[in-house]
Amino acid sequence: MTETESFLCCGVRIDASTLDGAVEDILRWASAGEARAVHLCNAYNLSLAETDPTFLQVLNRGDLNLPDGMPLVWVGRRLGFERMQGRVYGPDLMRLVIDRGRATGLGHYLYGSTPVVVERLGAALQASLPGVEIVAAESPPFRPLLPEEADVLAARVRESGAGVVWVGLGTPKQDHFVDELAPRLGTTLVAVGAAFDFLAGTQPQAPRVLREHGLEWAYRLVKEPRRLWRRYLVGNLVFLAGVARRRPTVVESGGDDARCWRGPARL
């Protein structure tokens, strides 16, 4: 294990965090009322960053960029981060933070997806984790928020007392949202995407053996080929080309590459 905490893959800083380390970071920031932006990164995110410099900057401004895809775990281990035994899977991260937050009465704000999904998600979490504080469950309009709408949302979040805002808007929309609104909402925002559907039970998860071997994409592609073929077939090729073009490298703590993020990940 190297002494550094992060590495660059396709130009994106990936924090070599474990699931438990990520949970502890989010709980600590939420308890302190810190405004933080957390992204879950995979081959698709990085393929978008390969062709969109603005999105690349969005990810590199994140306070915590977690390895949600197994290819990033393999890259990290190859670079010497031996404790990266598995991915920081969005549904697991969300459930663990909410579970452990019950001890301190941590409030959670669910923001994203459709009204049906967020309602079912809130009900599912309250049924499986008694005592959980779901302070609000909201489905936004399918368009960018107007400035006045963003102001109203910020006021609602602050009024709710939420320690964490879970954002399920899909990539890259949710990552832009987290990047732009974390400072305005004054709390920790985590972009978790399909975790809303999986934990709500509105979409089936891939079998664990497929998830652990980097084959979740194949399962989802079979389930929704028309919607996901470009994401996985084209996206995976762009990701592989990016890895070949810019060999992944370790980010030295305090070095020039470290300037692109707001706060270091905790291992």
C-alpha atoms as one frame of an Amber mdcrd trajectory, in Angstrom:
protein
   0.000   0.000   0.000   1.408   3.366  -0.974   1.231   6.375   1.298  -0.786
   8.339  -1.240  -4.560   8.491  -1.196  -5.654   8.930  -4.799  -4.871   8.172
  -8.419  -5.690   9.618 -11.815  -7.600   7.528 -14.340  -8.665   9.110 -17.646
  -7.652  12.401 -16.047 -10.152  11.996 -13.174  -8.981  11.886  -9.573 -10.235
   8.682  -7.928  -9.931   8.435  -4.145  -8.688   5.031  -3.047 -11.325   4.671
  -0.363 -12.964   1.572   1.036 -16.693   1.308   1.686 -16.223   1.704   5.446
 -13.880   4.651   4.954 -16.388   6.386   2.702 -19.192   5.816   5.213 -17.085
   7.324   7.996 -16.194  10.354   5.868 -19.804  11.095   4.996 -21.018  10.625
   8.571 -18.271  12.905   9.879 -18.994  15.648   7.343 -22.748  15.367   7.874
 -22.414  15.575  11.653 -20.255  18.678  11.310 -22.716  20.288   8.877 -20.107
  20.578   6.129 -20.950  21.320   2.505 -19.389  18.455   0.534 -19.784  16.976
  -2.948 -19.455  13.198  -3.274 -19.395  11.400  -6.635 -19.528   7.685  -7.389
 -17.267   7.012 -10.361 -17.258   4.192 -12.890 -16.240   3.544 -16.480 -19.231
   5.475 -17.797 -18.476   8.617 -15.769 -14.895   8.545 -16.936 -15.869   7.958
 -20.568 -17.961  11.144 -20.395 -15.070  13.030 -18.799 -12.872  11.891 -21.706
 -14.937  13.930 -24.161 -16.303  16.709 -21.926 -13.697  18.988 -20.271 -16.396
  20.687 -18.190 -17.530  17.373 -16.723 -13.893  16.461 -16.051 -13.582  19.621
 -13.957 -16.829  18.850 -12.138 -15.531  15.468 -11.019 -12.101  16.778 -10.091
 -13.671  19.424  -7.855 -15.396  16.702  -5.842 -14.538  16.267  -2.187 -14.723
  12.496  -2.572 -14.643  10.512  -5.832 -15.420   6.915  -4.963 -14.565   3.822
  -7.060 -18.071   2.560  -7.825 -16.910   0.440 -10.762 -14.741  -2.679 -10.498
 -12.386  -1.515 -13.312 -11.370   1.390 -11.066 -10.731  -1.026  -8.203  -8.491
  -3.092 -10.490  -6.614   0.031 -11.602  -6.160   1.154  -7.992  -4.849  -2.223
  -6.879  -2.439  -2.318  -9.798  -1.105   1.053  -8.638  -0.491  -0.303  -5.133
  -3.697   0.405  -3.217  -4.031  -3.124  -1.871  -6.816  -2.339   0.556  -9.159
  -1.643  -2.374 -10.669  -5.116  -2.191 -14.046  -4.145  -3.628 -16.019  -1.308
  -5.134 -17.832   1.370  -3.168 -21.233   0.324  -4.482 -23.851   3.091  -4.368
 -26.748   1.125  -2.813 -24.431  -0.336  -0.141 -22.976   3.089   0.642 -26.407
   4.688   0.926 -27.847   1.960   3.107 -24.827   1.847   5.448 -24.712   5.610
   5.967 -28.440   5.701   6.682 -28.190   2.683   8.984 -25.274   4.011  11.041
 -26.711   7.510  11.089 -29.672   6.300  13.140 -27.515   6.355  16.270 -27.226
  10.151  16.093 -30.587  10.945  14.507 -28.969  11.988  11.223 -31.529  13.403
   8.788 -31.660  12.320   5.145 -33.141  14.195   2.202 -34.053  12.073  -0.851
 -33.899  14.074  -4.075 -34.368  12.582  -7.521 -36.037   9.984  -9.724 -39.852
  10.006  -9.973 -42.515  10.653  -7.325 -43.377   6.943  -7.236 -39.756   5.852
  -6.761 -38.875   8.351  -4.019 -42.085   7.514  -2.153 -41.317   3.791  -2.316
 -37.685   4.426  -1.388 -38.635   6.361   1.724 -41.116   3.675   2.742 -38.609
   0.866   2.112 -35.907   2.559   4.195 -38.274   3.237   7.076 -39.502  -0.364
   7.003 -36.044  -1.943   6.935 -34.267   0.583   9.177 -36.675   1.527  11.993
 -36.012   4.960  13.428 -34.374   6.348  10.298 -34.872  10.101   9.839 -36.145
  10.700   6.291 -36.781  14.440   6.507 -38.000  14.822   2.908 -38.483  12.854
  -0.307 -38.711  14.968  -3.443 -38.786  14.352  -7.177 -37.572  17.384  -9.175
 -38.778  18.558 -12.595 -37.138  16.958 -15.650 -35.232  20.127 -16.525 -32.589
  22.329 -14.915 -33.823  24.246 -11.902 -34.488  27.924 -12.381 -32.399  30.187
 -10.104 -35.406  30.955  -7.929 -36.237  27.237  -7.680 -32.693  26.490  -6.549
 -33.031  29.182  -3.883 -36.282  27.647  -2.637 -34.701  24.175  -2.594 -31.736
  25.466  -0.598 -34.128  26.985   1.935 -36.097  23.714   2.182 -32.968  21.658
   2.754 -31.649  24.004   5.428 -35.062  24.083   7.118 -35.279  20.284   7.075
 -32.072  19.886   9.076 -30.823  17.189   6.686 -27.247  16.071   7.208 -27.083
  14.260   3.863 -28.881  14.892   0.583 -28.996  11.754  -1.571 -29.230  12.676
  -5.259 -30.569  10.241  -7.859 -30.780  12.125 -11.149 -28.605   9.972 -13.393
 -25.135  10.703 -14.724 -23.980  13.365 -15.596 -26.948  15.466 -14.417 -26.598
  14.395 -10.789 -22.874  15.160 -10.736 -23.423  18.688 -12.044 -26.187  19.132
  -9.466 -23.992  17.987  -6.585 -21.096  20.160  -7.746 -23.215  23.295  -8.121
 -25.567  22.960  -5.162 -23.445  21.552  -2.324 -22.158  25.014  -1.305 -25.649
  26.549  -1.608 -27.422  23.827   0.328 -24.740  23.822   3.007 -24.703  20.071
   3.532 -23.199  16.856   2.186 -24.577  15.803  -1.212 -23.999  12.298  -2.583
 -24.754  11.381  -6.214 -25.931   7.761  -6.081 -27.911   7.316  -9.316 -29.634
   3.959  -9.657 -29.379   3.292  -5.907 -32.812   4.916  -5.622 -34.404   2.283
  -7.879 -32.497  -0.633  -6.375 -33.264   0.212  -2.740 -36.867   1.107  -3.595
 -37.270  -2.287  -5.280 -38.416  -0.778  -8.584 -35.495  -2.309 -10.494 -33.684
  -5.602  -9.838 -30.006  -5.561  -8.909 -27.525  -7.757 -10.710 -26.567 -10.930
  -8.801 -23.744 -10.273  -6.355 -21.335 -12.570  -8.202 -21.708 -10.442 -11.342
 -21.300  -7.204  -9.394 -18.139  -8.456  -7.724 -16.569  -9.498 -11.031 -17.258
  -6.310 -12.938 -20.138  -7.728 -14.991 -23.067  -5.718 -13.652 -23.031  -3.730
 -16.889 -23.774  -6.887 -18.904 -26.733  -7.766 -16.684 -28.202  -4.278 -16.958
 -27.597  -4.196 -20.708 -29.581  -7.413 -21.159 -32.399  -5.978 -19.023 -32.564
  -2.602 -20.817 -30.745  -2.876 -24.157 -32.446   0.040 -25.906 -31.740   2.499
 -23.107 -28.277   1.335 -22.085 -26.520   0.020 -25.211 -24.714   3.271 -25.918
 -23.760   3.780 -22.287 -22.096   0.398 -21.961 -20.908  -0.612 -25.424 -19.679
   2.801 -26.557 -18.856   4.064 -23.072 -16.716   1.051 -22.181 -14.683   1.427
 -25.373 -14.117   5.141 -24.711 -13.029   4.309 -21.160 -10.545   1.667 -22.326
  -9.160   4.033 -24.944  -8.729   6.699 -22.270  -6.855   4.324 -19.982  -4.553
   3.367 -22.862  -4.016   6.982 -23.899  -3.313   8.339 -20.429  -1.772   5.692
 -18.232  -3.259   5.824 -14.691  -0.892   7.378 -12.170  -0.764   7.817  -8.411
  -1.480  11.319  -7.109   1.212  12.322  -4.658  -0.187  14.030  -1.557   0.450
  17.752  -1.798   1.765  17.501  -5.352   0.640  19.518  -8.352  -2.064  16.972
  -9.190  -3.583  17.447  -5.736  -4.667  21.007  -6.463  -7.821  19.918  -8.322
  -9.821  18.810  -5.272 -11.321  20.607  -2.305 -10.438  18.078   0.364  -8.467
  14.808   0.540 -10.160  11.460   0.866  -9.733   9.554   4.098  -8.573   5.959
   3.906
